[in-house]
Structure formats: structure tokens, C-alpha cells
């Protein structure tokens, strides 16, 4: 059973009647209500619904029968932290949301996913905090540095979601040997399979990491 990743527009997810807010827990609804911007709230809700859909497809179960919970390993609070399914805690799940686009992944083992929209002029100090020396060199030598950085960033952020590194130790992960041009791109880092692509439909970069080779499905 290979890990499954999905990416979709927030409005696309919210338009699905079978993925309505009725699937959310009371805590998820309360967290969603804290967003000041309606668009940010929509992205949050859509991501929490899409991860249920990804898990449902992986398990062959209806999304309505899945309860998404979170737990922070540092403070033990349940309003943030690593997500998991109450009914299937052994299944790995991950979610990410940007501006109008969301991504989710589910697998038989831990999995991480990240989605990011392009930005211009990434600050040098930001890159130095998250990239290894080899990665910095690759980005600076690339014809499109911001684009190259984004590809590396979604890979590394997905590894954070997976639990293999933290935001404070990202420079210790060196992915400079992997390709930066092409879509989709598949690579290996130790026992991990990395998949990332530039999704033309949503104008975003998406990265997925797991010990199994990920596959992608559309909503």
C-alpha cells in the first residue's frame, strides 16, 4: 500500500458536499473560527477535509468515518501538533495549506507533505537558516534561484512534517545531490522517497516524503 498524496484548490474541496464541515471535530471548528480572514479559514478547513479524503482512499473507508486529531509531542496539547486518525493511529497522515491551495497525504507509515506558492526575492538570511552549504551553492548557481529554493523548501518542510528533522536542524539535511529541474521529480535520501512537483493547475510547489514511494491522485 503506497502512500497517497493529493493537492487541490480550497474552493474545490469545500464545494464537495461529502467533504463538508460536518466532518470536523468541535476542536477543529473552534480553531477555524479563530482565523480573522475568511480565506485563511477556508484553507484551514479545506486541508483538514482533504486529509480525510486521502486517508479514506488509502483505507477504502468513507471519509465520514474518520476522526482527525492532533497532539503536540512537546507540550502534549491537542490543538496543534502532529495529526493522526483516532480510528487508525498507525496510519501516517499529513496536511498543508497555502493561499487558496491545500495538500494532504496518507500512508501505511509516517508521511510528510508541504505545499507552497512561489515568492520573489527570498531573503539570504532565510536561506542560510534552512539550507546546507551545498544547497545554498546550488540555489545561487541556478538560473531561477527562487524557484530552486522553493523546490528544496517543500522537500525539507515535508521532512519536518514527517518527523525526521526540525526547523532548527534543517541545515543538517543536505539534498544538494538531487535534481532541481523537472516536474515531477523523484529522489532518495537514505531510506526516504521524495516526490515533488510544480503543480501548474494551482501554481504551487508540492513535496511529499515517506519510506514508501508516494503516488498522487486528484480530487
C-alpha atoms as an extended CHARMM CRD file, in Angstrom:
* protein
*
       219  EXT
         1         1  UNK       CA              0.0000000000        0.0000000000        0.0000000000  PROA      1               0.0000000000
         2         2  UNK       CA              1.8270000000        3.0670000000       -1.2870000000  PROA      2               0.0000000000
         3         3  UNK       CA              1.4700000000        6.4950000000        0.3510000000  PROA      3               0.0000000000
         4         4  UNK       CA             -1.1290000000        8.6600000000       -1.3430000000  PROA      4               0.0000000000
         5         5  UNK       CA             -0.8160000000       12.4170000000       -1.8340000000  PROA      5               0.0000000000
         6         6  UNK       CA             -3.4540000000       14.8740000000       -3.0280000000  PROA      6               0.0000000000
         7         7  UNK       CA             -3.4500000000       18.5710000000       -3.8780000000  PROA      7               0.0000000000
         8         8  UNK       CA             -6.4950000000       20.7140000000       -4.6110000000  PROA      8               0.0000000000
         9         9  UNK       CA             -7.8330000000       24.2370000000       -4.5260000000  PROA      9               0.0000000000
        10        10  UNK       CA             -9.5450000000       25.1730000000       -1.2720000000  PROA      10              0.0000000000
        11        11  UNK       CA            -12.7410000000       26.1540000000       -3.0610000000  PROA      11              0.0000000000
        12        12  UNK       CA            -12.6890000000       22.8350000000       -4.9290000000  PROA      12              0.0000000000
        13        13  UNK       CA            -12.5680000000       20.8880000000       -1.6730000000  PROA      13              0.0000000000
        14        14  UNK       CA            -15.2350000000       22.9900000000        0.0190000000  PROA      14              0.0000000000
        15        15  UNK       CA            -17.5530000000       22.5420000000       -2.9600000000  PROA      15              0.0000000000
        16        16  UNK       CA            -17.7340000000       18.8070000000       -2.3000000000  PROA      16              0.0000000000
        17        17  UNK       CA            -20.8830000000       18.0950000000       -0.2200000000  PROA      17              0.0000000000
        18        18  UNK       CA            -19.4020000000       14.8330000000        1.0570000000  PROA      18              0.0000000000
        19        19  UNK       CA            -16.4370000000       16.7900000000        2.4690000000  PROA      19              0.0000000000
        20        20  UNK       CA            -18.4210000000       19.3900000000        4.3560000000  PROA      20              0.0000000000
        21        21  UNK       CA            -17.6280000000       20.9380000000        7.7120000000  PROA      21              0.0000000000
        22        22  UNK       CA            -19.9080000000       18.3830000000        9.3460000000  PROA      22              0.0000000000
        23        23  UNK       CA            -16.8650000000       16.0750000000        9.2620000000  PROA      23              0.0000000000
        24        24  UNK       CA            -14.8240000000       18.3660000000       11.5070000000  PROA      24              0.0000000000
        25        25  UNK       CA            -14.4900000000       17.8830000000       15.2310000000  PROA      25              0.0000000000
        26        26  UNK       CA            -15.6340000000       20.5760000000       17.6560000000  PROA      26              0.0000000000
        27        27  UNK       CA            -11.9950000000       21.4900000000       18.2610000000  PROA      27              0.0000000000
        28        28  UNK       CA            -11.3150000000       21.8670000000       14.5330000000  PROA      28              0.0000000000
        29        29  UNK       CA            -14.3510000000       24.1400000000       14.1930000000  PROA      29              0.0000000000
        30        30  UNK       CA            -13.1720000000       26.2310000000       17.1290000000  PROA      30              0.0000000000
        31        31  UNK       CA             -9.6960000000       26.5650000000       15.6390000000  PROA      31              0.0000000000
        32        32  UNK       CA            -11.1580000000       27.5080000000       12.2580000000  PROA      32              0.0000000000
        33        33  UNK       CA            -13.2810000000       30.2190000000       13.8710000000  PROA      33              0.0000000000
        34        34  UNK       CA            -10.1570000000       31.9490000000       15.2100000000  PROA      34              0.0000000000
        35        35  UNK       CA             -8.9650000000       32.9790000000       11.7510000000  PROA      35              0.0000000000
        36        36  UNK       CA             -9.6310000000       36.6320000000       11.0230000000  PROA      36              0.0000000000
        37        37  UNK       CA             -9.5100000000       36.2310000000        7.2450000000  PROA      37              0.0000000000
        38        38  UNK       CA            -12.2130000000       34.1530000000        5.5840000000  PROA      38              0.0000000000
        39        39  UNK       CA             -9.6840000000       32.9220000000        3.0300000000  PROA      39              0.0000000000
        40        40  UNK       CA             -7.3360000000       31.6300000000        5.7450000000  PROA      40              0.0000000000
        41        41  UNK       CA            -10.2290000000       29.9110000000        7.4650000000  PROA      41              0.0000000000
        42        42  UNK       CA            -11.2320000000       28.2820000000        4.1730000000  PROA      42              0.0000000000
        43        43  UNK       CA             -7.6840000000       26.9980000000        3.6230000000  PROA      43              0.0000000000
        44        44  UNK       CA             -7.5600000000       25.5230000000        7.1290000000  PROA      44              0.0000000000
        45        45  UNK       CA            -10.9010000000       23.7530000000        6.7420000000  PROA      45              0.0000000000
        46        46  UNK       CA            -10.1040000000       22.5060000000        3.2400000000  PROA      46              0.0000000000
        47        47  UNK       CA             -6.7900000000       20.9900000000        4.3570000000  PROA      47              0.0000000000
        48        48  UNK       CA             -8.4540000000       19.1970000000        7.2660000000  PROA      48              0.0000000000
        49        49  UNK       CA            -11.0850000000       17.7960000000        4.9270000000  PROA      49              0.0000000000
        50        50  UNK       CA             -8.6750000000       16.8080000000        2.1660000000  PROA      50              0.0000000000
        51        51  UNK       CA             -6.5100000000       14.7660000000        4.5390000000  PROA      51              0.0000000000
        52        52  UNK       CA             -9.6170000000       12.7860000000        5.4790000000  PROA      52              0.0000000000
        53        53  UNK       CA            -10.2630000000       12.1370000000        1.7870000000  PROA      53              0.0000000000
        54        54  UNK       CA             -6.6790000000       10.9800000000        1.2310000000  PROA      54              0.0000000000
        55        55  UNK       CA             -6.8850000000        8.6140000000        4.1880000000  PROA      55              0.0000000000
        56        56  UNK       CA            -10.3000000000        7.3710000000        3.0830000000  PROA      56              0.0000000000
        57        57  UNK       CA             -8.9650000000        6.4660000000       -0.3600000000  PROA      57              0.0000000000
        58        58  UNK       CA             -5.9300000000        4.7840000000        1.1440000000  PROA      58              0.0000000000
        59        59  UNK       CA             -8.0180000000        2.6970000000        3.5390000000  PROA      59              0.0000000000
        60        60  UNK       CA            -11.0420000000        2.1160000000        1.3240000000  PROA      60              0.0000000000
        61        61  UNK       CA            -13.2390000000        3.6660000000        4.0110000000  PROA      61              0.0000000000
        62        62  UNK       CA            -15.6610000000        6.6100000000        3.9090000000  PROA      62              0.0000000000
        63        63  UNK       CA            -14.2090000000        9.9380000000        4.9860000000  PROA      63              0.0000000000
        64        64  UNK       CA            -17.1840000000       10.4140000000        7.2750000000  PROA      64              0.0000000000
        65        65  UNK       CA            -15.8970000000        7.6010000000        9.4700000000  PROA      65              0.0000000000
        66        66  UNK       CA            -12.5130000000        9.2130000000       10.1480000000  PROA      66              0.0000000000
        67        67  UNK       CA            -11.7250000000       11.4960000000       13.0750000000  PROA      67              0.0000000000
        68        68  UNK       CA             -8.6710000000       13.7380000000       12.7230000000  PROA      68              0.0000000000
        69        69  UNK       CA             -6.8620000000       14.6280000000       15.9270000000  PROA      69              0.0000000000
        70        70  UNK       CA             -3.5790000000       16.3660000000       16.7130000000  PROA      70              0.0000000000
        71        71  UNK       CA             -1.1140000000       16.1340000000       19.5710000000  PROA      71              0.0000000000
        72        72  UNK       CA              1.9950000000       18.1940000000       20.2390000000  PROA      72              0.0000000000
        73        73  UNK       CA              4.8550000000       15.9660000000       21.4270000000  PROA      73              0.0000000000
        74        74  UNK       CA              6.4490000000       18.8740000000       23.2970000000  PROA      74              0.0000000000
        75        75  UNK       CA              3.5560000000       20.3500000000       25.2700000000  PROA      75              0.0000000000
        76        76  UNK       CA              1.0020000000       17.4910000000       24.9180000000  PROA      76              0.0000000000
        77        77  UNK       CA             -1.7170000000       19.9200000000       23.8150000000  PROA      77              0.0000000000
        78        78  UNK       CA             -4.2420000000       18.7230000000       21.2670000000  PROA      78              0.0000000000
        79        79  UNK       CA             -4.9540000000       21.9890000000       19.4340000000  PROA      79              0.0000000000
        80        80  UNK       CA             -1.8030000000       21.7180000000       17.2960000000  PROA      80              0.0000000000
        81        81  UNK       CA              0.9980000000       19.2950000000       16.5120000000  PROA      81              0.0000000000
        82        82  UNK       CA              1.2750000000       16.0700000000       14.5630000000  PROA      82              0.0000000000
        83        83  UNK       CA             -2.0470000000       14.8950000000       13.0860000000  PROA      83              0.0000000000
        84        84  UNK       CA             -3.3440000000       11.3400000000       13.4070000000  PROA      84              0.0000000000
        85        85  UNK       CA             -6.5490000000        9.3720000000       12.9080000000  PROA      85              0.0000000000
        86        86  UNK       CA             -8.3800000000        8.3020000000       16.0430000000  PROA      86              0.0000000000
        87        87  UNK       CA             -9.6550000000        5.1480000000       14.3490000000  PROA      87              0.0000000000
        88        88  UNK       CA             -6.3330000000        4.2650000000       12.6710000000  PROA      88              0.0000000000
        89        89  UNK       CA             -3.4870000000        5.7380000000       14.7220000000  PROA      89              0.0000000000
        90        90  UNK       CA             -0.9800000000        3.5370000000       12.8820000000  PROA      90              0.0000000000
        91        91  UNK       CA             -1.7170000000        5.2890000000        9.5770000000  PROA      91              0.0000000000
        92        92  UNK       CA              0.5070000000        8.2500000000        8.7670000000  PROA      92              0.0000000000
        93        93  UNK       CA             -1.2650000000       11.4720000000        7.7400000000  PROA      93              0.0000000000
        94        94  UNK       CA             -0.0320000000       14.9460000000        6.9150000000  PROA      94              0.0000000000
        95        95  UNK       CA             -1.5820000000       18.1760000000        5.6650000000  PROA      95              0.0000000000
        96        96  UNK       CA             -0.5400000000       21.5950000000        4.4340000000  PROA      96              0.0000000000
        97        97  UNK       CA             -2.3160000000       24.7370000000        3.2700000000  PROA      97              0.0000000000
        98        98  UNK       CA             -1.2730000000       27.8610000000        1.4380000000  PROA      98              0.0000000000
        99        99  UNK       CA             -3.1470000000       30.7120000000       -0.1840000000  PROA      99              0.0000000000
       100       100  UNK       CA             -6.0830000000       29.0090000000       -1.8290000000  PROA      100             0.0000000000
       101       101  UNK       CA             -4.4000000000       25.6310000000       -2.2730000000  PROA      101             0.0000000000
       102       102  UNK       CA             -4.1280000000       22.6490000000        0.0820000000  PROA      102             0.0000000000
       103       103  UNK       CA             -2.2760000000       19.3460000000        0.1110000000  PROA      103             0.0000000000
       104       104  UNK       CA             -2.6850000000       16.1350000000        2.0860000000  PROA      104             0.0000000000
       105       105  UNK       CA             -1.0640000000       12.7290000000        2.3040000000  PROA      105             0.0000000000
       106       106  UNK       CA             -1.7700000000        9.3900000000        3.9540000000  PROA      106             0.0000000000
       107       107  UNK       CA              0.2670000000        6.2110000000        4.1060000000  PROA      107             0.0000000000
       108       108  UNK       CA              0.8500000000        2.9680000000        5.9840000000  PROA      108             0.0000000000
       109       109  UNK       CA              3.9330000000        4.5980000000        7.5250000000  PROA      109             0.0000000000
       110       110  UNK       CA              4.7300000000        8.1830000000        8.5780000000  PROA      110             0.0000000000
       111       111  UNK       CA              4.4190000000       10.6610000000        5.7120000000  PROA      111             0.0000000000
       112       112  UNK       CA              5.0150000000       14.3870000000        5.2860000000  PROA      112             0.0000000000
       113       113  UNK       CA              3.5700000000       16.8350000000        2.7500000000  PROA      113             0.0000000000
       114       114  UNK       CA              4.0260000000       20.5290000000        2.0520000000  PROA      114             0.0000000000
       115       115  UNK       CA              2.5850000000       22.9770000000       -0.4650000000  PROA      115             0.0000000000
       116       116  UNK       CA              3.9240000000       26.4630000000       -1.1550000000  PROA      116             0.0000000000
       117       117  UNK       CA              3.2260000000       29.2420000000       -3.6390000000  PROA      117             0.0000000000
       118       118  UNK       CA              6.1070000000       30.9890000000       -5.4080000000  PROA      118             0.0000000000
       119       119  UNK       CA              7.5100000000       34.1990000000       -3.9720000000  PROA      119             0.0000000000
       120       120  UNK       CA             10.1550000000       36.5710000000       -5.2250000000  PROA      120             0.0000000000
       121       121  UNK       CA             13.3450000000       37.6550000000       -3.5500000000  PROA      121             0.0000000000
       122       122  UNK       CA             13.7480000000       35.0920000000       -0.7800000000  PROA      122             0.0000000000
       123       123  UNK       CA             15.9560000000       36.7440000000        1.8470000000  PROA      123             0.0000000000
       124       124  UNK       CA             19.5070000000       35.4250000000        2.0190000000  PROA      124             0.0000000000
       125       125  UNK       CA             19.2810000000       35.0480000000        5.8010000000  PROA      125             0.0000000000
       126       126  UNK       CA             16.2280000000       32.8000000000        5.3980000000  PROA      126             0.0000000000
       127       127  UNK       CA             18.0550000000       30.5020000000        3.0070000000  PROA      127             0.0000000000
       128       128  UNK       CA             21.0900000000       30.3940000000        5.2640000000  PROA      128             0.0000000000
       129       129  UNK       CA             18.9120000000       29.2600000000        8.1800000000  PROA      129             0.0000000000
       130       130  UNK       CA             17.3680000000       26.3050000000        6.3510000000  PROA      130             0.0000000000
       131       131  UNK       CA             19.7740000000       25.2240000000        3.5840000000  PROA      131             0.0000000000
       132       132  UNK       CA             23.0510000000       23.3390000000        3.8200000000  PROA      132             0.0000000000
       133       133  UNK       CA             26.1790000000       24.8230000000        2.2480000000  PROA      133             0.0000000000
       134       134  UNK       CA             25.7870000000       22.5560000000       -0.7890000000  PROA      134             0.0000000000
       135       135  UNK       CA             22.1310000000       23.5080000000       -1.2200000000  PROA      135             0.0000000000
       136       136  UNK       CA             22.9460000000       27.1980000000       -0.9450000000  PROA      136             0.0000000000
       137       137  UNK       CA             25.5030000000       26.8080000000       -3.7010000000  PROA      137             0.0000000000
       138       138  UNK       CA             23.0160000000       25.0020000000       -5.9530000000  PROA      138             0.0000000000
       139       139  UNK       CA             20.3870000000       27.7040000000       -5.4250000000  PROA      139             0.0000000000
       140       140  UNK       CA             22.7770000000       30.5970000000       -6.0450000000  PROA      140             0.0000000000
       141       141  UNK       CA             24.0710000000       28.9840000000       -9.2340000000  PROA      141             0.0000000000
       142       142  UNK       CA             20.5870000000       28.2360000000      -10.5550000000  PROA      142             0.0000000000
       143       143  UNK       CA             19.1020000000       30.3320000000      -13.3600000000  PROA      143             0.0000000000
       144       144  UNK       CA             15.9620000000       30.8190000000      -11.2100000000  PROA      144             0.0000000000
       145       145  UNK       CA             17.1360000000       30.9180000000       -7.5800000000  PROA      145             0.0000000000
       146       146  UNK       CA             13.7140000000       31.4830000000       -6.0330000000  PROA      146             0.0000000000
       147       147  UNK       CA             12.2460000000       28.5780000000       -7.9430000000  PROA      147             0.0000000000
       148       148  UNK       CA             15.1440000000       26.3200000000       -6.9460000000  PROA      148             0.0000000000
       149       149  UNK       CA             14.8010000000       27.3520000000       -3.3070000000  PROA      149             0.0000000000
       150       150  UNK       CA             11.0820000000       26.5790000000       -3.3390000000  PROA      150             0.0000000000
       151       151  UNK       CA             11.7090000000       23.0410000000       -4.6040000000  PROA      151             0.0000000000
       152       152  UNK       CA             14.1900000000       22.4550000000       -1.7930000000  PROA      152             0.0000000000
       153       153  UNK       CA             11.9280000000       24.0750000000        0.7550000000  PROA      153             0.0000000000
       154       154  UNK       CA              8.8900000000       21.8510000000        0.1180000000  PROA      154             0.0000000000
       155       155  UNK       CA             11.1290000000       18.7820000000        0.3780000000  PROA      155             0.0000000000
       156       156  UNK       CA             12.6180000000       19.9100000000        3.6690000000  PROA      156             0.0000000000
       157       157  UNK       CA              9.3270000000       21.0940000000        5.1550000000  PROA      157             0.0000000000
       158       158  UNK       CA              7.8030000000       17.7160000000        4.2460000000  PROA      158             0.0000000000
       159       159  UNK       CA             10.6580000000       16.0870000000        6.1560000000  PROA      159             0.0000000000
       160       160  UNK       CA              9.7900000000       18.2480000000        9.1600000000  PROA      160             0.0000000000
       161       161  UNK       CA              6.1770000000       17.0710000000        8.9040000000  PROA      161             0.0000000000
       162       162  UNK       CA              7.4660000000       13.5050000000        8.6770000000  PROA      162             0.0000000000
       163       163  UNK       CA              9.3600000000       13.9690000000       11.9150000000  PROA      163             0.0000000000
       164       164  UNK       CA             12.8670000000       13.3780000000       10.5410000000  PROA      164             0.0000000000
       165       165  UNK       CA             14.1310000000       16.8800000000       11.2910000000  PROA      165             0.0000000000
       166       166  UNK       CA             13.0490000000       20.1860000000       12.8370000000  PROA      166             0.0000000000
       167       167  UNK       CA             13.0480000000       23.7790000000       11.6820000000  PROA      167             0.0000000000
       168       168  UNK       CA             16.1220000000       24.3300000000       13.8520000000  PROA      168             0.0000000000
       169       169  UNK       CA             18.1390000000       21.4830000000       12.3130000000  PROA      169             0.0000000000
       170       170  UNK       CA             17.2830000000       21.8200000000        8.6150000000  PROA      170             0.0000000000
       171       171  UNK       CA             20.8190000000       22.7970000000        7.6570000000  PROA      171             0.0000000000
       172       172  UNK       CA             21.8980000000       19.3160000000        8.7330000000  PROA      172             0.0000000000
       173       173  UNK       CA             19.8260000000       17.7950000000        5.9150000000  PROA      173             0.0000000000
       174       174  UNK       CA             21.7060000000       18.0390000000        2.6180000000  PROA      174             0.0000000000
       175       175  UNK       CA             19.6060000000       17.4430000000       -0.5110000000  PROA      175             0.0000000000
       176       176  UNK       CA             22.0560000000       19.1700000000       -2.8510000000  PROA      176             0.0000000000
       177       177  UNK       CA             22.6200000000       15.9500000000       -4.7950000000  PROA      177             0.0000000000
       178       178  UNK       CA             19.0110000000       15.8210000000       -6.0030000000  PROA      178             0.0000000000
       179       179  UNK       CA             17.7240000000       17.3560000000       -9.2220000000  PROA      179             0.0000000000
       180       180  UNK       CA             16.0670000000       20.7610000000       -9.1280000000  PROA      180             0.0000000000
       181       181  UNK       CA             14.6820000000       20.9620000000      -12.6500000000  PROA      181             0.0000000000
       182       182  UNK       CA             11.7790000000       18.9320000000      -13.9650000000  PROA      182             0.0000000000
       183       183  UNK       CA              8.3150000000       18.0220000000      -12.7690000000  PROA      183             0.0000000000
       184       184  UNK       CA              7.6210000000       15.6410000000      -11.1870000000  PROA      184             0.0000000000
       185       185  UNK       CA             10.9260000000       14.7860000000       -9.5610000000  PROA      185             0.0000000000
       186       186  UNK       CA             11.6130000000       11.6470000000       -7.5580000000  PROA      186             0.0000000000
       187       187  UNK       CA             14.6540000000       11.2120000000       -5.3430000000  PROA      187             0.0000000000
       188       188  UNK       CA             16.0270000000        9.3010000000       -2.3850000000  PROA      188             0.0000000000
       189       189  UNK       CA             17.5370000000       10.4470000000        0.8780000000  PROA      189             0.0000000000
       190       190  UNK       CA             18.6330000000        7.4700000000        2.9260000000  PROA      190             0.0000000000
       191       191  UNK       CA             15.5670000000        5.2880000000        3.4020000000  PROA      191             0.0000000000
       192       192  UNK       CA             13.1990000000        8.0530000000        2.2870000000  PROA      192             0.0000000000
       193       193  UNK       CA             11.4100000000        8.5110000000       -1.0270000000  PROA      193             0.0000000000
       194       194  UNK       CA             10.9780000000       12.1450000000       -2.0580000000  PROA      194             0.0000000000
       195       195  UNK       CA              8.4750000000       13.3130000000       -4.6330000000  PROA      195             0.0000000000
       196       196  UNK       CA              7.9220000000       16.9300000000       -5.5620000000  PROA      196             0.0000000000
       197       197  UNK       CA              6.3780000000       18.7530000000       -8.4720000000  PROA      197             0.0000000000
       198       198  UNK       CA              5.2830000000       22.1500000000       -9.7020000000  PROA      198             0.0000000000
       199       199  UNK       CA              1.5260000000       21.9570000000       -9.9500000000  PROA      199             0.0000000000
       200       200  UNK       CA              0.5750000000       24.1130000000      -12.9360000000  PROA      200             0.0000000000
       201       201  UNK       CA             -3.1290000000       23.9100000000      -12.1310000000  PROA      201             0.0000000000
       202       202  UNK       CA             -2.6940000000       25.6720000000       -8.7850000000  PROA      202             0.0000000000
       203       203  UNK       CA              0.6230000000       27.4550000000       -9.3440000000  PROA      203             0.0000000000
       204       204  UNK       CA              2.2700000000       25.8410000000       -6.3450000000  PROA      204             0.0000000000
       205       205  UNK       CA              5.1520000000       23.5650000000       -5.4630000000  PROA      205             0.0000000000
       206       206  UNK       CA              4.2790000000       20.3550000000       -3.6310000000  PROA      206             0.0000000000
       207       207  UNK       CA              6.5880000000       17.9620000000       -1.7830000000  PROA      207             0.0000000000
       208       208  UNK       CA              5.8910000000       14.5150000000       -0.3030000000  PROA      208             0.0000000000
       209       209  UNK       CA              8.2570000000       12.3550000000        1.7530000000  PROA      209             0.0000000000
       210       210  UNK       CA              7.8060000000        8.8190000000        3.0920000000  PROA      210             0.0000000000
       211       211  UNK       CA              9.6050000000        5.5000000000        3.4250000000  PROA      211             0.0000000000
       212       212  UNK       CA              7.2800000000        4.2110000000        0.7020000000  PROA      212             0.0000000000
       213       213  UNK       CA              7.1990000000        5.6000000000       -2.8320000000  PROA      213             0.0000000000
       214       214  UNK       CA              4.3210000000        8.1260000000       -2.9470000000  PROA      214             0.0000000000
       215       215  UNK       CA              1.6230000000        8.2510000000       -5.5980000000  PROA      215             0.0000000000
       216       216  UNK       CA             -0.6030000000       11.2190000000       -6.4570000000  PROA      216             0.0000000000
       217       217  UNK       CA             -4.3370000000       11.3990000000       -7.0900000000  PROA      217             0.0000000000
       218       218  UNK       CA             -6.5940000000       14.3000000000       -7.9860000000  PROA      218             0.0000000000
       219       219  UNK       CA             -9.6910000000       15.1670000000       -6.0380000000  PROA      219             0.0000000000
